[in-house]
Amino acid sequence: MSVSHNPYTLHTLHNGLQIVIEQMPEVRSAAAGFLARTGARDETPEVAGVSHFLEHMMFKGTAKRHWRDITVDFDAMGSSYNAFTSEDRTVFYGWVPKAVIGRQIELLADMMRSMIPSEEFDIEKKVVLEEIAMSNDNIEHVAFDFLQEKLFAGHPLAWPILGYEESVAALPRDAMWAYFQKHYAPDHMILLVAGNVDPSEIIDYAQQYCGSWKPSGNLEVRVAPAIRAGTDVRQVERFNQQVVILSFPSVSARDQRAETVAAISSILGGDNSRLFWNIVQQGLAPQAGAYQMEYTDCGVLMLYALCQPEKAEAVVDAMRAEADRICTAGVTPDEVQRVRNKRKTSLAVECEVPYHRLTQLMDDLEYHGAPRTVEERMREVEDITVESIGAYFQEFPINSGGHLTSVGPRNWPELAHA
């Protein structure tokens, strides 16, 4: 049964595959993507990294196509395509001229039935291990992986999306195949399409290419993590700079205050932000900012900086001073208006591009249960006020407690190991 409301069409196939379509008649292109509701947080420690590795393997051959055919077919239709894995989802998409959206959906659907060829599995494992090695050469990647390991200790959010060298190296194909069969079933996936399309044609394509897929039943219920406080230090002598991060519990992505936290992150750590003017422009660190890390069931607001090791204390003191100032003195109407204006411009531009609408629809479905119009999004931005930001900090203060992460050549603060 279908339920339509302009500009969206929502439909579910008999096997559980959800289809969400947004008509954008003013554009000349269309984007399609499959969202699999699986990511790093759905793994066990023994197979950490399997979701990301599997993302690679979805391009490596099906019953109909060799891996070369997959890449050639994308290029033949002029597709702008890619895939990504996060803690809670894996996404595959292509953006094409509207006339070939059916071909794009067919190719993506074929990929979702990957054969995970054994010979390609062994080759691609080396590629993923190289990706892990490259990540380990980047201090910011090392720092954020370490942060999650300590912040979410004992929970699946603790391990990195790429996994560990040991877990990926030891991963057998059979374990990946079992994971694939369980998590890439139609009742755990969504087909999203945005652009100049006919919804009835899209549903016909979905039925033709996906209607024979077999559902797998219920998956395990995800459990929210406990967020640790305290201090954790990782000394890595091969780096020349230090990363310091202050982390505080925040709202989840499903919370109606998510836009308020985005505004706070911008005021604290975006362009022309407080951390920029009072840390970067003061010569304490070349890079400083704020970022909201959010999931369906939890969130973390982080203040971070990359600095010379000997300046770590001064930088953390400066971040704590800004955290205290925003909690006690609040924000100004001018700051709120500036971030609102910037956010509205960003939303307006993104809503004119099928690919960006695809990603917005994914967030809406996962976090809000239904698509949201541009106007609804704009109203949420307008609801951000000095008072709403003040109320947030009453419930989620950042001028006490929290977690300090320090990664770099300096073992600071040394008390972290006491």
Buried (B, 14 or more C-beta within 10 A) or exposed (E): EEEEEEBBBBBBBEBBBBBBBBBBEEBEBBBBBBBBBBBBBBBEEEBBBBBBBBBBBBBBBBEEBEBEBBEEBBEEBEBEBEBBBBBBBBBBBBBBBBEBBBBBBBBBBBBBBBBBBEEBBEEBBEEBBEBBEEBBEEBBBBBBBBBBBBBBBEBBBBBBBBBBBEBBBEBEBEBBBEBBEBBBBBBBBBBBBBBBBEBEBBBEBBBEBBEEBEBBEEBEEBEEBEBBEEBBBBBBEEBEBBBBBBBBBBBBBBBEBBBBBBBBBBBBBBEEBBBBEBBBEEEBBEBBBBBBBBBBBBBBBBBBBBBBBEBBEBBBEBBBBBBBBBBEEBBEEEBBEBBBEBBBEEBEEBBEBBBBBBBBBBBBBBBBEEBBBBEEBBEBBEEBBBEBBBEBBEEBBBBEEBBBBBBBBBBBBEEBEE
